[in-house]
Amino acid sequence: MAEQERLMQQEEEWFDLMPIEKRLISYSLGLGIVLLLALLWISHTIV
């Protein structure tokens, strides 16, 4: 019985991300990758 209650509490703590949160995460990752590539390109052209 206690095991079922613990599992129910864990399920209640989890919820899916909202679409805007997914979009913000993807924008942040995309921007990070683009800026990293720009930094690498700039560092190679200077040297």
CHARMM-style PDB file with segment names, atoms N, HN, CA, C and O in Angstrom:
ATOM      1  N   MET     1       0.825  -1.197   0.000  1.00  0.00      PROA
ATOM      2  CA  MET     1       0.000   0.000   0.000  1.00  0.00      PROA
ATOM      3  C   MET     1       0.867   1.257   0.000  1.00  0.00      PROA
ATOM      4  O   MET     1       0.594   2.214  -0.725  1.00  0.00      PROA
ATOM      5  N   ALA     2       1.906   1.241   0.818  1.00  0.00      PROA
ATOM      6  HN  ALA     2       2.127   0.464   1.407  1.00  0.00      PROA
ATOM      7  CA  ALA     2       2.795   2.400   0.878  1.00  0.00      PROA
ATOM      8  C   ALA     2       3.532   2.586  -0.440  1.00  0.00      PROA
ATOM      9  O   ALA     2       3.828   3.712  -0.841  1.00  0.00      PROA
ATOM     10  N   GLU     3       3.825   1.482  -1.110  1.00  0.00      PROA
ATOM     11  HN  GLU     3       3.584   0.567  -0.785  1.00  0.00      PROA
ATOM     12  CA  GLU     3       4.511   1.556  -2.406  1.00  0.00      PROA
ATOM     13  C   GLU     3       3.623   2.240  -3.446  1.00  0.00      PROA
ATOM     14  O   GLU     3       4.110   3.038  -4.246  1.00  0.00      PROA
ATOM     15  N   GLN     4       2.330   1.932  -3.438  1.00  0.00      PROA
ATOM     16  HN  GLN     4       1.934   1.283  -2.788  1.00  0.00      PROA
ATOM     17  CA  GLN     4       1.402   2.563  -4.378  1.00  0.00      PROA
ATOM     18  C   GLN     4       1.290   4.060  -4.118  1.00  0.00      PROA
ATOM     19  O   GLN     4       1.234   4.852  -5.058  1.00  0.00      PROA
ATOM     20  N   GLU     5       1.256   4.447  -2.859  1.00  0.00      PROA
ATOM     21  HN  GLU     5       1.301   3.804  -2.095  1.00  0.00      PROA
ATOM     22  CA  GLU     5       1.166   5.869  -2.524  1.00  0.00      PROA
ATOM     23  C   GLU     5       2.419   6.608  -2.975  1.00  0.00      PROA
ATOM     24  O   GLU     5       2.342   7.738  -3.458  1.00  0.00      PROA
ATOM     25  N   ARG     6       3.565   5.970  -2.816  1.00  0.00      PROA
ATOM     26  HN  ARG     6       3.627   5.052  -2.423  1.00  0.00      PROA
ATOM     27  CA  ARG     6       4.821   6.602  -3.229  1.00  0.00      PROA
ATOM     28  C   ARG     6       4.852   6.769  -4.747  1.00  0.00      PROA
ATOM     29  O   ARG     6       5.284   7.807  -5.248  1.00  0.00      PROA
ATOM     30  N   LEU     7       4.397   5.755  -5.476  1.00  0.00      PROA
ATOM     31  HN  LEU     7       4.046   4.912  -5.069  1.00  0.00      PROA
ATOM     32  CA  LEU     7       4.353   5.847  -6.932  1.00  0.00      PROA
ATOM     33  C   LEU     7       3.371   6.917  -7.392  1.00  0.00      PROA
ATOM     34  O   LEU     7       3.645   7.632  -8.356  1.00  0.00      PROA
ATOM     35  N   MET     8       2.244   7.033  -6.724  1.00  0.00      PROA
ATOM     36  HN  MET     8       2.021   6.452  -5.941  1.00  0.00      PROA
ATOM     37  CA  MET     8       1.268   8.059  -7.093  1.00  0.00      PROA
ATOM     38  C   MET     8       1.827   9.457  -6.849  1.00  0.00      PROA
ATOM     39  O   MET     8       1.572  10.370  -7.635  1.00  0.00      PROA
ATOM     40  N   GLN     9       2.581   9.634  -5.779  1.00  0.00      PROA
ATOM     41  HN  GLN     9       2.788   8.892  -5.141  1.00  0.00      PROA
ATOM     42  CA  GLN     9       3.182  10.937  -5.500  1.00  0.00      PROA
ATOM     43  C   GLN     9       4.211  11.279  -6.566  1.00  0.00      PROA
ATOM     44  O   GLN     9       4.299  12.433  -6.985  1.00  0.00      PROA
ATOM     45  N   GLN    10       4.990  10.301  -7.011  1.00  0.00      PROA
ATOM     46  HN  GLN    10       4.919   9.364  -6.670  1.00  0.00      PROA
ATOM     47  CA  GLN    10       5.980  10.560  -8.048  1.00  0.00      PROA
ATOM     48  C   GLN    10       5.303  10.928  -9.359  1.00  0.00      PROA
ATOM     49  O   GLN    10       5.778  11.810 -10.074  1.00  0.00      PROA
ATOM     50  N   GLU    11       4.206  10.265  -9.682  1.00  0.00      PROA
ATOM     51  HN  GLU    11       3.820   9.548  -9.101  1.00  0.00      PROA
ATOM     52  CA  GLU    11       3.491  10.578 -10.918  1.00  0.00      PROA
ATOM     53  C   GLU    11       2.885  11.973 -10.871  1.00  0.00      PROA
ATOM     54  O   GLU    11       2.830  12.651 -11.897  1.00  0.00      PROA
ATOM     55  N   GLU    12       2.433  12.413  -9.717  1.00  0.00      PROA
ATOM     56  HN  GLU    12       2.478  11.863  -8.883  1.00  0.00      PROA
ATOM     57  CA  GLU    12       1.840  13.738  -9.591  1.00  0.00      PROA
ATOM     58  C   GLU    12       2.891  14.838  -9.715  1.00  0.00      PROA
ATOM     59  O   GLU    12       2.568  15.953 -10.122  1.00  0.00      PROA
ATOM     60  N   GLU    13       4.136  14.541  -9.371  1.00  0.00      PROA
ATOM     61  HN  GLU    13       4.398  13.635  -9.041  1.00  0.00      PROA
ATOM     62  CA  GLU    13       5.189  15.550  -9.446  1.00  0.00      PROA
ATOM     63  C   GLU    13       5.601  15.819 -10.886  1.00  0.00      PROA
ATOM     64  O   GLU    13       6.130  16.893 -11.175  1.00  0.00      PROA
ATOM     65  N   TRP    14       5.379  14.885 -11.792  1.00  0.00      PROA
ATOM     66  HN  TRP    14       4.949  14.013 -11.558  1.00  0.00      PROA
ATOM     67  CA  TRP    14       5.811  15.021 -13.179  1.00  0.00      PROA
ATOM     68  C   TRP    14       4.701  15.654 -14.010  1.00  0.00      PROA
ATOM     69  O   TRP    14       3.530  15.299 -13.875  1.00  0.00      PROA
ATOM     70  N   PHE    15       5.082  16.588 -14.864  1.00  0.00      PROA
ATOM     71  HN  PHE    15       6.033  16.876 -14.973  1.00  0.00      PROA
ATOM     72  CA  PHE    15       4.134  17.141 -15.817  1.00  0.00      PROA
ATOM     73  C   PHE    15       4.893  17.526 -17.071  1.00  0.00      PROA
ATOM     74  O   PHE    15       6.076  17.858 -17.010  1.00  0.00      PROA
ATOM     75  N   ASP    16       4.217  17.483 -18.208  1.00  0.00      PROA
ATOM     76  HN  ASP    16       3.256  17.213 -18.258  1.00  0.00      PROA
ATOM     77  CA  ASP    16       4.854  17.771 -19.487  1.00  0.00      PROA
ATOM     78  C   ASP    16       5.168  19.259 -19.608  1.00  0.00      PROA
ATOM     79  O   ASP    16       4.541  20.107 -18.974  1.00  0.00      PROA
ATOM     80  N   LEU    17       6.158  19.540 -20.442  1.00  0.00      PROA
ATOM     81  HN  LEU    17       6.668  18.851 -20.958  1.00  0.00      PROA
ATOM     82  CA  LEU    17       6.499  20.930 -20.710  1.00  0.00      PROA
ATOM     83  C   LEU    17       5.437  21.562 -21.602  1.00  0.00      PROA
ATOM     84  O   LEU    17       4.847  20.901 -22.458  1.00  0.00      PROA
ATOM     85  N   MET    18       5.209  22.838 -21.386  1.00  0.00      PROA
ATOM     86  HN  MET    18       5.688  23.375 -20.691  1.00  0.00      PROA
ATOM     87  CA  MET    18       4.278  23.561 -22.241  1.00  0.00      PROA
ATOM     88  C   MET    18       4.966  23.843 -23.574  1.00  0.00      PROA
ATOM     89  O   MET    18       6.195  23.849 -23.635  1.00  0.00      PROA
ATOM     90  N   PRO    19       4.208  24.074 -24.636  1.00  0.00      PROA
ATOM     91  CA  PRO    19       4.813  24.326 -25.948  1.00  0.00      PROA
ATOM     92  C   PRO    19       5.779  25.511 -25.942  1.00  0.00      PROA
ATOM     93  O   PRO    19       6.806  25.465 -26.620  1.00  0.00      PROA
ATOM     94  N   ILE    20       5.473  26.560 -25.197  1.00  0.00      PROA
ATOM     95  HN  ILE    20       4.639  26.597 -24.647  1.00  0.00      PROA
ATOM     96  CA  ILE    20       6.373  27.715 -25.167  1.00  0.00      PROA
ATOM     97  C   ILE    20       7.686  27.356 -24.489  1.00  0.00      PROA
ATOM     98  O   ILE    20       8.741  27.868 -24.863  1.00  0.00      PROA
ATOM     99  N   GLU    21       7.627  26.479 -23.496  1.00  0.00      PROA
ATOM    100  HN  GLU    21       6.770  26.063 -23.192  1.00  0.00      PROA
ATOM    101  CA  GLU    21       8.854  26.048 -22.829  1.00  0.00      PROA
ATOM    102  C   GLU    21       9.710  25.213 -23.774  1.00  0.00      PROA
ATOM    103  O   GLU    21      10.933  25.353 -23.791  1.00  0.00      PROA
ATOM    104  N   LYS    22       9.079  24.353 -24.556  1.00  0.00      PROA
ATOM    105  HN  LYS    22       8.086  24.239 -24.542  1.00  0.00      PROA
ATOM    106  CA  LYS    22       9.821  23.558 -25.538  1.00  0.00      PROA
ATOM    107  C   LYS    22      10.464  24.468 -26.577  1.00  0.00      PROA
ATOM    108  O   LYS    22      11.606  24.249 -26.982  1.00  0.00      PROA
ATOM    109  N   ARG    23       9.723  25.493 -27.007  1.00  0.00      PROA
ATOM    110  HN  ARG    23       8.796  25.670 -26.678  1.00  0.00      PROA
ATOM    111  CA  ARG    23      10.247  26.424 -28.001  1.00  0.00      PROA
ATOM    112  C   ARG    23      11.425  27.216 -27.432  1.00  0.00      PROA
ATOM    113  O   ARG    23      12.422  27.421 -28.124  1.00  0.00      PROA
ATOM    114  N   LEU    24      11.320  27.661 -26.182  1.00  0.00      PROA
ATOM    115  HN  LEU    24      10.510  27.494 -25.619  1.00  0.00      PROA
ATOM    116  CA  LEU    24      12.413  28.407 -25.569  1.00  0.00      PROA
ATOM    117  C   LEU    24      13.658  27.543 -25.407  1.00  0.00      PROA
ATOM    118  O   LEU    24      14.774  28.022 -25.608  1.00  0.00      PROA
ATOM    119  N   ILE    25      13.478  26.283 -25.048  1.00  0.00      PROA
ATOM    120  HN  ILE    25      12.572  25.894 -24.884  1.00  0.00      PROA
ATOM    121  CA  ILE    25      14.616  25.374 -24.919  1.00  0.00      PROA
ATOM    122  C   ILE    25      15.284  25.179 -26.272  1.00  0.00      PROA
ATOM    123  O   ILE    25      16.510  25.218 -26.369  1.00  0.00      PROA
ATOM    124  N   SER    26      14.490  24.970 -27.316  1.00  0.00      PROA
ATOM    125  HN  SER    26      13.494  24.939 -27.237  1.00  0.00      PROA
ATOM    126  CA  SER    26      15.077  24.758 -28.640  1.00  0.00      PROA
ATOM    127  C   SER    26      15.763  26.024 -29.147  1.00  0.00      PROA
ATOM    128  O   SER    26      16.823  25.937 -29.767  1.00  0.00      PROA
ATOM    129  N   TYR    27      15.181  27.201 -28.895  1.00  0.00      PROA
ATOM    130  HN  TYR    27      14.320  27.271 -28.391  1.00  0.00      PROA
ATOM    131  CA  TYR    27      15.834  28.443 -29.293  1.00  0.00      PROA
ATOM    132  C   TYR    27      17.153  28.631 -28.549  1.00  0.00      PROA
ATOM    133  O   TYR    27      18.144  29.056 -29.142  1.00  0.00      PROA
ATOM    134  N   SER    28      17.171  28.320 -27.270  1.00  0.00      PROA
ATOM    135  HN  SER    28      16.367  27.974 -26.787  1.00  0.00      PROA
ATOM    136  CA  SER    28      18.387  28.482 -26.479  1.00  0.00      PROA
ATOM    137  C   SER    28      19.487  27.552 -26.966  1.00  0.00      PROA
ATOM    138  O   SER    28      20.640  27.962 -27.106  1.00  0.00      PROA
ATOM    139  N   LEU    29      19.128  26.297 -27.223  1.00  0.00      PROA
ATOM    140  HN  LEU    29      18.192  25.964 -27.109  1.00  0.00      PROA
ATOM    141  CA  LEU    29      20.125  25.352 -27.727  1.00  0.00      PROA
ATOM    142  C   LEU    29      20.623  25.769 -29.109  1.00  0.00      PROA
ATOM    143  O   LEU    29      21.822  25.723 -29.381  1.00  0.00      PROA
ATOM    144  N   GLY    30      19.705  26.173 -29.971  1.00  0.00      PROA
ATOM    145  HN  GLY    30      18.731  26.211 -29.749  1.00  0.00      PROA
ATOM    146  CA  GLY    30      20.093  26.611 -31.309  1.00  0.00      PROA
ATOM    147  C   GLY    30      20.995  27.829 -31.275  1.00  0.00      PROA
ATOM    148  O   GLY    30      21.993  27.887 -31.994  1.00  0.00      PROA
ATOM    149  N   LEU    31      20.654  28.797 -30.451  1.00  0.00      PROA
ATOM    150  HN  LEU    31      19.844  28.750 -29.867  1.00  0.00      PROA
ATOM    151  CA  LEU    31      21.474  29.998 -30.334  1.00  0.00      PROA
ATOM    152  C   LEU    31      22.851  29.663 -29.776  1.00  0.00      PROA
ATOM    153  O   LEU    31      23.854  30.214 -30.229  1.00  0.00      PROA
ATOM    154  N   GLY    32      22.905  28.773 -28.806  1.00  0.00      PROA
ATOM    155  HN  GLY    32      22.090  28.325 -28.439  1.00  0.00      PROA
ATOM    156  CA  GLY    32      24.187  28.363 -28.239  1.00  0.00      PROA
ATOM    157  C   GLY    32      25.076  27.701 -29.268  1.00  0.00      PROA
ATOM    158  O   GLY    32      26.275  27.975 -29.321  1.00  0.00      PROA
ATOM    159  N   ILE    33      24.503  26.832 -30.088  1.00  0.00      PROA
ATOM    160  HN  ILE    33      23.529  26.610 -30.045  1.00  0.00      PROA
ATOM    161  CA  ILE    33      25.290  26.153 -31.122  1.00  0.00      PROA
ATOM    162  C   ILE    33      25.766  27.144 -32.171  1.00  0.00      PROA
ATOM    163  O   ILE    33      26.920  27.092 -32.595  1.00  0.00      PROA
ATOM    164  N   VAL    34      24.886  28.050 -32.595  1.00  0.00      PROA
ATOM    165  HN  VAL    34      23.949  28.093 -32.250  1.00  0.00      PROA
ATOM    166  CA  VAL    34      25.267  29.052 -33.598  1.00  0.00      PROA
ATOM    167  C   VAL    34      26.380  29.949 -33.067  1.00  0.00      PROA
ATOM    168  O   VAL    34      27.341  30.226 -33.785  1.00  0.00      PROA
ATOM    169  N   LEU    35      26.265  30.403 -31.833  1.00  0.00      PROA
ATOM    170  HN  LEU    35      25.484  30.178 -31.251  1.00  0.00      PROA
ATOM    171  CA  LEU    35      27.301  31.263 -31.272  1.00  0.00      PROA
ATOM    172  C   LEU    35      28.613  30.512 -31.085  1.00  0.00      PROA
ATOM    173  O   LEU    35      29.684  31.091 -31.270  1.00  0.00      PROA
ATOM    174  N   LEU    36      28.550  29.243 -30.723  1.00  0.00      PROA
ATOM    175  HN  LEU    36      27.680  28.773 -30.572  1.00  0.00      PROA
ATOM    176  CA  LEU    36      29.762  28.442 -30.595  1.00  0.00      PROA
ATOM    177  C   LEU    36      30.452  28.295 -31.943  1.00  0.00      PROA
ATOM    178  O   LEU    36      31.673  28.424 -32.034  1.00  0.00      PROA
ATOM    179  N   LEU    37      29.677  28.025 -32.993  1.00  0.00      PROA
ATOM    180  HN  LEU    37      28.686  27.920 -32.919  1.00  0.00      PROA
ATOM    181  CA  LEU    37      30.260  27.916 -34.329  1.00  0.00      PROA
ATOM    182  C   LEU    37      30.832  29.254 -34.793  1.00  0.00      PROA
ATOM    183  O   LEU    37      31.888  29.287 -35.425  1.00  0.00      PROA
ATOM    184  N   ALA    38      30.151  30.351 -34.488  1.00  0.00      PROA
ATOM    185  HN  ALA    38      29.294  30.324 -33.974  1.00  0.00      PROA
ATOM    186  CA  ALA    38      30.666  31.673 -34.855  1.00  0.00      PROA
ATOM    187  C   ALA    38      31.977  31.955 -34.133  1.00  0.00      PROA
ATOM    188  O   ALA    38      32.908  32.496 -34.729  1.00  0.00      PROA
ATOM    189  N   LEU    39      32.057  31.595 -32.865  1.00  0.00      PROA
ATOM    190  HN  LEU    39      31.301  31.155 -32.381  1.00  0.00      PROA
ATOM    191  CA  LEU    39      33.289  31.798 -32.109  1.00  0.00      PROA
ATOM    192  C   LEU    39      34.426  30.971 -32.692  1.00  0.00      PROA
ATOM    193  O   LEU    39      35.549  31.459 -32.811  1.00  0.00      PROA
ATOM    194  N   LEU    40      34.147  29.729 -33.054  1.00  0.00      PROA
ATOM    195  HN  LEU    40      33.234  29.332 -32.957  1.00  0.00      PROA
ATOM    196  CA  LEU    40      35.181  28.889 -33.661  1.00  0.00      PROA
ATOM    197  C   LEU    40      35.636  29.464 -34.998  1.00  0.00      PROA
ATOM    198  O   LEU    40      36.832  29.491 -35.287  1.00  0.00      PROA
ATOM    199  N   TRP    41      34.686  29.925 -35.815  1.00  0.00      PROA
ATOM    200  HN  TRP    41      33.714  29.903 -35.580  1.00  0.00      PROA
ATOM    201  CA  TRP    41      35.028  30.488 -37.112  1.00  0.00      PROA
ATOM    202  C   TRP    41      35.874  31.753 -36.949  1.00  0.00      PROA
ATOM    203  O   TRP    41      36.858  31.936 -37.666  1.00  0.00      PROA
ATOM    204  N   ILE    42      35.497  32.619 -36.017  1.00  0.00      PROA
ATOM    205  HN  ILE    42      34.698  32.469 -35.435  1.00  0.00      PROA
ATOM    206  CA  ILE    42      36.247  33.854 -35.779  1.00  0.00      PROA
ATOM    207  C   ILE    42      37.648  33.540 -35.278  1.00  0.00      PROA
ATOM    208  O   ILE    42      38.613  34.172 -35.707  1.00  0.00      PROA
ATOM    209  N   SER    43      37.773  32.576 -34.381  1.00  0.00      PROA
ATOM    210  HN  SER    43      36.989  32.062 -34.032  1.00  0.00      PROA
ATOM    211  CA  SER    43      39.090  32.252 -33.837  1.00  0.00      PROA
ATOM    212  C   SER    43      39.999  31.651 -34.910  1.00  0.00      PROA
ATOM    213  O   SER    43      41.212  31.853 -34.863  1.00  0.00      PROA
ATOM    214  N   HSD    44      39.441  30.923 -35.867  1.00  0.00      PROA
ATOM    215  HN  HSD    44      38.455  30.759 -35.905  1.00  0.00      PROA
ATOM    216  CA  HSD    44      40.264  30.351 -36.937  1.00  0.00      PROA
ATOM    217  C   HSD    44      40.651  31.399 -37.970  1.00  0.00      PROA
ATOM    218  O   HSD    44      41.721  31.289 -38.570  1.00  0.00      PROA
ATOM    219  N   THR    45      39.825  32.404 -38.198  1.00  0.00      PROA
ATOM    220  HN  THR    45      38.956  32.494 -37.712  1.00  0.00      PROA
ATOM    221  CA  THR    45      40.162  33.422 -39.186  1.00  0.00      PROA
ATOM    222  C   THR    45      41.172  34.417 -38.635  1.00  0.00      PROA
ATOM    223  O   THR    45      41.935  35.001 -39.404  1.00  0.00      PROA
ATOM    224  N   ILE    46      41.194  34.623 -37.330  1.00  0.00      PROA
ATOM    225  HN  ILE    46      40.574  34.148 -36.706  1.00  0.00      PROA
ATOM    226  CA  ILE    46      42.146  35.562 -36.737  1.00  0.00      PROA
ATOM    227  C   ILE    46      43.552  34.974 -36.734  1.00  0.00      PROA
ATOM    228  O   ILE    46      44.521  35.686 -37.000  1.00  0.00      PROA
ATOM    229  N   VAL    47      43.672  33.690 -36.438  1.00  0.00      PROA
ATOM    230  HN  VAL    47      42.885  33.112 -36.221  1.00  0.00      PROA
ATOM    231  CA  VAL    47      44.991  33.048 -36.315  1.00  0.00      PROA
ATOM    232  C   VAL    47      45.588  32.781 -37.627  1.00  0.00      PROA
ATOM    233  OT1 VAL    47      46.694  32.246 -37.704  1.00  0.00      PROA
TER     234      VAL     47
END
